[in-house]
């Protein structure tokens, strides 16, 4: 609740109730996205087999090599894999 009071004091929320409602809305959207992702992965793995640790490592490496840093320098070892 301290964060909500701080947001009201900073003027980024009209009142504590508005801050809580916005937080609950964001959480609900997040939960829906995570459910959809879980459903997608279950369907994918049912069709193609379990995604292996090595496939995750390779996909992480592939994405990292193509990423564009927009703020500061990348942290070494941050997403080691």
N, CA, C and O of each residue as an XYZ file, in Angstrom:
324
protein
N       0.810     -1.179      0.000
C       0.000      0.000      0.000
C       0.867      1.262      0.000
O       0.436      2.331     -0.432
N       2.086      1.113      0.489
C       2.985      2.270      0.515
C       3.237      2.793     -0.892
O       3.312      4.003     -1.103
N       3.366      1.885     -1.853
C       3.593      2.309     -3.238
C       2.391      3.082     -3.765
O       2.553      4.054     -4.502
N       1.195      2.660     -3.395
C      -0.018      3.369     -3.803
C      -0.082      4.759     -3.208
O      -0.412      5.723     -3.898
N       0.234      4.864     -1.931
C       0.251      6.179     -1.277
C       1.312      7.079     -1.913
O       1.095      8.278     -2.089
N       2.449      6.496     -2.253
C       3.512      7.279     -2.896
C       3.058      7.757     -4.279
O       3.359      8.885     -4.668
N       2.344      6.921     -5.017
C       1.847      7.315     -6.338
C       0.853      8.457     -6.224
O       0.872      9.378     -7.042
N      -0.015      8.410     -5.220
C      -0.971      9.497     -4.999
C      -0.222     10.769     -4.646
O      -0.528     11.836     -5.177
N       0.758     10.668     -3.751
C       1.540     11.845     -3.351
C       2.309     12.440     -4.523
O       2.489     13.656     -4.593
N       2.763     11.598     -5.439
C       3.524     12.063     -6.602
C       2.605     12.578     -7.711
O       3.069     13.179     -8.680
N       1.312     12.342     -7.565
C       0.367     12.798     -8.568
C       0.192     11.861     -9.744
O      -0.417     12.238    -10.746
N       0.713     10.648     -9.645
C       0.571      9.697    -10.745
C      -0.673      8.832    -10.600
O      -0.983      8.040    -11.490
N      -1.384      8.973     -9.496
C      -2.673      8.310     -9.290
C      -3.601      9.310     -8.612
O      -3.173     10.081     -7.753
N      -4.867      9.293     -9.000
C      -5.826     10.236     -8.419
C      -6.050      9.966     -6.939
O      -6.132     10.894     -6.135
N      -6.147      8.688     -6.585
C      -6.352      8.294     -5.196
C      -5.951      6.832     -5.052
O      -5.648      6.162     -6.039
N      -5.952      6.349     -3.829
C      -5.494      4.980     -3.579
C      -6.396      3.958     -4.276
O      -5.909      2.961     -4.807
N      -7.696      4.202     -4.274
C      -8.620      3.284     -4.931
C      -8.322      3.185     -6.429
O      -8.330      2.088     -6.987
N      -8.063      4.304     -7.076
C      -7.737      4.305     -8.504
C      -6.441      3.544     -8.748
O      -6.333      2.799     -9.721
N      -5.461      3.725     -7.874
C      -4.181      3.031     -8.018
C      -4.378      1.518     -7.894
O      -3.832      0.746     -8.681
N      -5.171      1.101     -6.887
C      -5.439     -0.326     -6.684
C      -6.195     -0.897     -7.879
O      -5.865     -1.984     -8.353
N      -7.206     -0.180     -8.372
C      -7.962     -0.668     -9.527
C      -7.067     -0.843    -10.747
O      -7.192     -1.832    -11.470
N      -6.172      0.101    -10.983
C      -5.253     -0.002    -12.119
C      -4.310     -1.200    -11.940
O      -4.036     -1.925    -12.896
N      -3.824     -1.400    -10.732
C      -2.945     -2.540    -10.455
C      -3.684     -3.858    -10.691
O      -3.118     -4.794    -11.256
N      -4.928     -3.932    -10.268
C      -5.711     -5.150    -10.474
C      -5.996     -5.384    -11.955
O      -5.984     -6.528    -12.409
N      -6.250     -4.327    -12.707
C      -6.469     -4.452    -14.147
C      -5.220     -5.002    -14.833
O      -5.296     -5.918    -15.652
N      -4.053     -4.417    -14.477
C      -2.800     -4.893    -15.074
C      -2.528     -6.349    -14.711
O      -2.071     -7.125    -15.550
N      -2.808     -6.720    -13.464
C      -2.581     -8.110    -13.035
C      -3.500     -9.054    -13.792
O      -3.076    -10.132    -14.209
N      -4.743     -8.665    -13.973
C      -5.695     -9.499    -14.707
C      -5.239     -9.691    -16.154
O      -5.303    -10.804    -16.676
N      -4.779     -8.620    -16.808
C      -4.265     -8.736    -18.174
C      -3.037     -9.645    -18.222
O      -2.901    -10.468    -19.128
N      -2.150     -9.491    -17.247
C      -0.948    -10.335    -17.178
C      -1.344    -11.806    -17.025
O      -0.818    -12.676    -17.719
N      -2.274    -12.067    -16.112
C      -2.712    -13.447    -15.889
C      -3.305    -14.041    -17.167
O      -3.057    -15.205    -17.483
N      -4.082    -13.253    -17.895
C      -4.673    -13.731    -19.149
C      -3.598    -14.055    -20.174
O      -3.686    -15.066    -20.871
N      -2.575    -13.193    -20.268
C      -1.481    -13.453    -21.217
C      -0.713    -14.708    -20.828
O      -0.349    -15.504    -21.694
N      -0.464    -14.892    -19.540
C       0.269    -16.080    -19.093
C      -0.537    -17.353    -19.347
O       0.036    -18.386    -19.695
N      -1.849    -17.290    -19.177
C      -2.700    -18.445    -19.467
C      -2.650    -18.762    -20.954
O      -2.524    -19.923    -21.343
N      -2.747    -17.728    -21.787
C      -2.685    -17.934    -23.242
C      -1.333    -18.514    -23.645
O      -1.273    -19.401    -24.496
N      -0.256    -18.030    -23.050
C       1.072    -18.558    -23.351
C       1.171    -20.024    -22.933
O       1.692    -20.851    -23.683
N       0.680    -20.344    -21.752
C       0.701    -21.726    -21.289
C      -0.089    -22.644    -22.214
O       0.340    -23.759    -22.511
N      -1.257    -22.163    -22.671
C      -2.067    -22.946    -23.603
C      -1.324    -23.163    -24.921
O      -1.314    -24.266    -25.467
N      -0.700    -22.087    -25.425
C       0.052    -22.199    -26.682
C       1.184    -23.215    -26.546
O       1.362    -24.074    -27.410
N       1.947    -23.111    -25.457
C       3.076    -24.032    -25.268
C       2.606    -25.474    -25.135
O       3.244    -26.386    -25.662
N       1.505    -25.686    -24.442
C       0.978    -27.047    -24.294
C       0.584    -27.612    -25.655
O       0.876    -28.769    -25.957
N      -0.081    -26.796    -26.481
C      -0.470    -27.243    -27.822
C       0.765    -27.510    -28.684
O       0.826    -28.510    -29.400
N       1.745    -26.610    -28.610
C       2.966    -26.773    -29.398
C       3.679    -28.065    -29.015
O       4.079    -28.846    -29.878
N       3.834    -28.281    -27.702
C       4.547    -29.476    -27.252
C       3.752    -30.746    -27.548
O       4.346    -31.800    -27.778
N       2.443    -30.667    -27.547
C       1.639    -31.836    -27.892
C       1.870    -32.226    -29.352
O       1.840    -33.408    -29.695
N       2.099    -31.235    -30.202
C       2.309    -31.509    -31.626
C       3.761    -31.828    -31.959
O       4.028    -32.693    -32.792
N       4.714    -31.128    -31.306
C       6.120    -31.224    -31.691
C       7.020    -31.890    -30.657
O       8.202    -32.104    -30.927
N       6.504    -32.216    -29.507
C       7.318    -32.783    -28.442
C       7.798    -31.709    -27.476
O       7.722    -30.512    -27.754
N       8.288    -32.167    -26.344
C       8.749    -31.266    -25.288
C       9.886    -30.380    -25.784
O      10.789    -30.841    -26.482
N       9.829    -29.097    -25.411
C      10.915    -28.174    -25.728
C      12.059    -28.487    -24.759
O      11.880    -28.442    -23.542
N      13.230    -28.801    -25.307
C      14.356    -29.220    -24.476
C      15.137    -28.019    -23.947
O      15.023    -26.906    -24.461
N      15.921    -28.267    -22.921
C      16.781    -27.213    -22.378
C      17.749    -26.694    -23.438
O      18.011    -25.494    -23.512
N      18.272    -27.595    -24.249
C      19.221    -27.160    -25.275
C      18.529    -26.285    -26.323
O      19.139    -25.348    -26.838
N      17.282    -26.573    -26.641
C      16.537    -25.718    -27.581
C      16.305    -24.328    -26.989
O      16.374    -23.327    -27.701
N      16.032    -24.270    -25.700
C      15.848    -22.980    -25.029
C      17.148    -22.191    -25.038
O      17.144    -20.989    -25.305
N      18.260    -22.858    -24.747
C      19.569    -22.202    -24.770
C      19.865    -21.661    -26.168
O      20.315    -20.524    -26.314
N      19.613    -22.474    -27.193
C      19.873    -22.050    -28.569
C      18.971    -20.885    -28.965
O      19.434    -19.944    -29.610
N      17.709    -20.930    -28.594
C      16.789    -19.831    -28.916
C      17.194    -18.550    -28.193
O      17.092    -17.460    -28.756
N      17.648    -18.676    -26.957
C      18.121    -17.514    -26.197
C      19.341    -16.914    -26.863
O      19.434    -15.696    -27.016
N      20.286    -17.770    -27.265
C      21.498    -17.308    -27.948
C      21.131    -16.603    -29.257
O      21.648    -15.526    -29.551
N      20.237    -17.214    -30.038
C      19.807    -16.650    -31.317
C      19.181    -15.269    -31.121
O      19.494    -14.331    -31.854
N      18.298    -15.148    -30.131
C      17.635    -13.864    -29.875
C      18.623    -12.816    -29.374
O      18.564    -11.654    -29.776
N      19.531    -13.235    -28.492
C      20.506    -12.295    -27.934
C      21.423    -11.739    -29.024
O      21.766    -10.557    -29.010
N      21.814    -12.592    -29.965
C      22.694    -12.148    -31.058
C      22.023    -11.117    -31.953
O      22.704    -10.305    -32.579
N      20.709    -11.140    -32.020
C      19.975    -10.230    -32.898
C      19.367     -9.040    -32.159
O      18.776     -8.158    -32.783
N      19.506     -9.011    -30.856
C      18.919     -7.940    -30.043
C      19.620     -6.614    -30.295
O      20.817     -6.577    -30.579
N      18.876     -5.545    -30.191
C      19.419     -4.197    -30.323
C      19.350     -3.543    -28.945
O      18.267     -3.397    -28.380
N      20.489     -3.154    -28.411
C      20.541     -2.507    -27.101
C      20.099     -1.059    -27.277
O      20.682     -0.320    -28.071
N      19.082     -0.658    -26.544
C      18.586      0.716    -26.661
C      18.906      1.560    -25.435
O      18.766      2.782    -25.466
N      19.336      0.910    -24.353
C      19.718      1.648    -23.152
C      20.993      1.055    -22.580
O      21.005     -0.101    -22.158
N      22.044      1.821    -22.561
C      23.285      1.381    -21.944
C      23.897      0.170    -22.620
O      23.500     -0.227    -23.715
N      24.870     -0.405    -21.940
C      25.559     -1.592    -22.441
C      24.946     -2.830    -21.820
O      24.502     -2.791    -20.672
N      24.914     -3.939    -22.565
C      24.391     -5.185    -21.976
C      25.264     -5.620    -20.818
O      26.479     -5.423    -20.824
N      24.618     -6.221    -19.816
C      25.331     -6.730    -18.651
C      25.869     -8.115    -18.946
O      25.106     -9.012    -19.304
N      27.166     -8.302    -18.803
C      27.788     -9.606    -19.069
C      27.214    -10.643    -18.131
O      27.140    -10.430    -16.920
N      26.810    -11.765    -18.693
C      26.326    -12.868    -17.884
C      24.917    -12.715    -17.368
O      24.439    -13.571    -16.623
N      24.243    -11.654    -17.741
C      22.896    -11.408    -17.215
C      21.952    -12.543    -17.594
O      21.164    -12.996    -16.763
N      22.024    -13.005    -18.836
C      21.180    -14.095    -19.292
C      22.044    -15.243    -19.773
O      21.893    -15.737    -20.890
N      22.942    -15.649    -18.914
C      23.881    -16.709    -19.303
C      23.112    -17.960    -19.694
O      22.103    -18.312    -19.083
N      23.606    -18.609    -20.709
C      22.935    -19.837    -21.099
C      23.630    -20.540    -22.200
O      23.178    -21.597    -22.640
